[in-house]
Amino acid sequence: MYGTYLRLNITVHDSWRAVVRAAARKLSRQALRDPRCRIARKRFYREMLDYHRQEQEIVATWRL
């Protein structure tokens, strides 16, 4: 899933909303509309936000 995060075309300085918007664009229309996929969608968004948070921590730690 980290590869998907890298393909979101966002920067480390983007907000969490930008991450969710970019992640939503990667999903198909059917996956976005299907109520049965809600749990999987939430899991996907949370993973993308976790990767983003980790990247922000690295930048803050190393002051990049």
CORHU-V376735 format. One record per helix or strand. SS is the DSSP state (~ for helix, > for strand). FROM is the first residue (numbers start at 1). TO is the last residue. If there is no record, write none. Layout:
BEGIN
SS|FROM|TO ; SS|FROM|TO
END
This chain:
BEGIN
~|2|6 ; ~|16|26 ; ~|29|33 ; ~|35|62
END
